[in-house]
Amino acid sequence: MKTTKIAALLAAGLMAASGATMAAAPDEGFVLGASAGSSQWRDSDVTGAQVDNRDTGFKAYAGYYFNSNVGVEVGYVNLGKANVSGAGATLDFKGSGVFADIVGHLPLTKEFSLLGRLGLFNGRVKVDGRGLGSDSDSGTDTKVGVGAQYMITPQVGL
C-alpha cells in the first residue's frame, strides 16, 4: 500500500478549529491551553466505498507570550479517526502530530481580539487494514491561520 497516496487522498485530515479554548493571551508569560472540535477527513474519489470521515479532534499546547500581542506555542494535535470500507476490505485511519507556531493577537476590545498564526506541523497518518496489514506516513508542512477570539471569562475564550 502506498502511504504517500493515502496521505495525498486524506490530506492528513482536517480539523475544524471550532471549540472552546482554555487559555487567553496574557500580557506576558507562560500559557497552557486545550481545545476540541469536529474533525473531518477528506475523502476524494472513494467510489463505491462506505466512508465514515467525521470524528472529534483535540489539541493541547503550551506557550510563552513576549507581550499581549506576540507569542509562541508548541503542542500536540489528535486529528481523530476515519474508516473506509468496501469490496470486502476495511481501512482505519488515525492522524496526529505536533506543531510550533508564532501567534499574533490584536485586541479590539477587552473581550474580543483577532488572531493570526504561522508555524510548522509535523503530522503522521496510521492505517490499519484489519488483517491486511498496517502502514503509516508522516511529513512536515507549514501552516497559516486567522481567526477571532471572544473571552467569556478572563481564562476561557471561544
C-alpha positions in Angstrom: 0.0 0.0 0.0 1.4 3.4 -1.0 1.3 5.6 2.1 2.1 8.6 0.0 -1.1 8.1 -2.0 -3.0 7.6 1.3 -1.6 10.9 2.7 -2.5 12.7 -0.5 -6.0 11.4 -0.6 -6.7 12.2 3.0 -4.6 15.4 3.2 -3.6 14.3 6.7 -7.1 15.1 8.0 -8.6 18.5 8.5 -9.6 19.6 12.0 -12.1 22.3 12.2 -11.0 24.9 14.6 -14.3 25.1 16.4 -14.5 24.6 20.1 -13.7 26.3 23.3 -10.1 27.3 24.1 -9.0 27.1 27.7 -6.4 29.9 27.5 -6.1 33.6 26.7 -3.1 35.6 25.6 -1.5 37.0 28.8 0.2 40.4 28.9 3.4 38.4 29.2 4.4 35.0 30.4 3.6 31.3 30.0 0.2 29.9 28.9 -1.3 26.4 28.8 -4.3 25.6 26.6 -6.5 22.9 25.1 -9.3 22.8 22.6 -11.6 20.3 21.0 -13.7 20.3 17.9 -15.1 18.5 14.9 -12.6 16.6 12.8 -13.4 15.8 9.1 -11.1 13.7 6.9 -11.1 14.4 3.2 -12.3 11.5 1.0 -11.6 12.1 -2.6 -12.6 9.6 -5.3 -13.5 6.7 -3.0 -16.1 5.3 -5.4 -18.4 2.5 -4.1 -17.0 2.7 -0.6 -18.7 3.5 2.7 -16.8 6.3 4.4 -17.0 7.4 8.0 -14.8 10.5 7.9 -16.1 12.5 10.9 -14.7 12.4 14.5 -13.7 14.6 17.3 -10.2 16.0 17.4 -8.3 17.9 20.1 -5.1 19.8 20.8 -3.1 20.6 23.9 -0.4 23.3 23.9 1.9 25.4 25.9 3.3 28.8 25.0 5.1 31.9 26.0 3.9 35.4 25.3 6.5 38.2 25.0 3.8 40.8 25.3 0.0 40.9 24.8 0.4 40.8 21.0 3.1 38.2 20.2 3.8 34.7 21.5 5.0 31.2 20.6 3.1 28.0 21.1 4.0 24.3 20.8 1.7 21.4 21.2 0.1 18.1 20.2 -2.9 17.6 17.9 -5.1 14.5 17.6 -6.9 14.7 14.3 -9.4 11.9 15.0 -10.2 8.7 13.1 -11.7 7.8 9.7 -12.9 4.5 8.3 -13.3 3.4 4.7 -14.9 0.0 3.9 -15.9 -1.6 0.6 -15.0 -4.5 -1.7 -14.6 -6.8 1.4 -11.9 -4.6 3.0 -11.9 -2.1 5.8 -9.2 0.6 6.4 -9.0 2.5 9.7 -7.0 5.8 9.6 -5.7 7.8 12.6 -4.0 11.1 12.4 -1.9 13.1 14.9 1.0 15.5 15.0 3.0 18.2 16.8 3.3 21.9 16.0 5.2 25.0 16.7 3.6 28.4 15.9 4.2 32.1 16.2 0.9 33.7 17.3 -0.3 37.2 17.0 -3.2 38.8 18.9 -4.8 42.1 18.0 -7.1 43.1 20.8 -10.0 45.2 19.6 -11.9 45.3 22.9 -11.3 43.8 26.3 -13.2 40.7 25.3 -12.7 40.5 21.5 -9.4 40.1 19.5 -8.2 39.0 16.1 -5.7 36.1 15.9 -3.1 35.1 13.4 -0.6 32.2 13.4 2.2 30.9 11.3 4.0 27.7 12.0 5.2 24.2 11.2 3.1 21.0 11.6 4.7 17.5 11.7 1.9 15.0 11.2 1.5 11.3 10.9 -1.2 9.1 9.4 -1.5 5.5 10.6 -3.5 3.0 8.5 -4.7 -0.4 9.7 -6.1 -2.7 7.1 -7.8 -5.1 9.6 -6.0 -8.2 8.6 -4.4 -6.8 5.5 -1.6 -5.2 7.4 -0.8 -1.7 8.6 1.2 1.3 7.3 2.0 4.9 8.2 3.2 8.1 6.6 4.5 11.3 8.0 5.6 14.7 6.9 6.2 18.3 7.8 4.5 21.3 6.3 3.8 25.0 7.0 0.5 26.2 8.5 -1.2 29.5 8.4 -4.3 30.5 10.4 -6.5 33.5 11.0 -9.4 33.9 13.4 -11.1 35.7 16.2 -11.5 35.1 19.9 -14.1 36.2 22.3 -13.3 35.9 26.0 -16.2 34.5 28.0 -14.2 34.9 31.3 -10.6 36.1 31.8 -9.5 32.4 31.5 -11.9 30.9 28.9 -12.3 32.1 25.3 -14.3 31.0 22.3 
